[in-house]
Amino acid sequence: MILKIKTEKIPKYWVFGIVLIYSLLMSEYLNTVSKAVSSINGGISNFTIFQYIATFNFFITILSAFVVWIISSFLFHIFSILLGGVAEFKDFIKYSGLIYILPAIGFAICLFLFESVEIPKNNIEIFFKSNSSLIAISWIINISSTLCFVLLIPIIKRLYNINWLKAIGAIAIPIGSIYLLGQFFANYVL
């Protein structure tokens, strides 16, 4: 009941803005990494075709962030209802969007850290696996993204009025199912 009252005070534009900031930072990070890696191979970034592809990828990443936010929120909402919870999707999507501030901060830190990384011309794969800055960047991205899911658990528990085990299940079942399907298609179909 307390969460329901507070969601009415949260403007929709804040939620949209936070997801937009997250998607812009993620797109910029991926674009920066792509340009850094492509510049090693003799300046591919000077080609016009590469610039068009980079711009297309930038906007597709932004669009993908919004699609993933809506679909994952819907999946968590459906599983919360299937596990006995009762709440409106519009309330839950506000909270799930606000939590995207954590990975947005993570990508901002990663952008800052990646500027100090100089990629060598040979042994790129070994460099990506062994460079301490890149390992830290990987940890920051993974931890900030995982925190989003962890913080959704108490929100689901409170908003849907279900116990802790069901709230964990509302997050773990969709994520686990998607992971297992991905592993199945990666190992057996492709």
Secondary structure, 3 states (H helix, E strand, C coil): CHHHHHHHHCCHHHHHHHHHHHHHHHHHHHHHHHHHHHHHCCCHHHCHHHHHHHHHHHHHHHHHHHHHHHHHHHHHHHHHHHCCCCCCHHHHHHHHHHCCHHHHHHHHHHHHHHCCCCCCCCCHHHHHHHCHHHHHHHHHHHHHHHHHHHHHHHHHHHHHCCCHHHHHHHHHHHHHHHHHHHHHHHHHHC
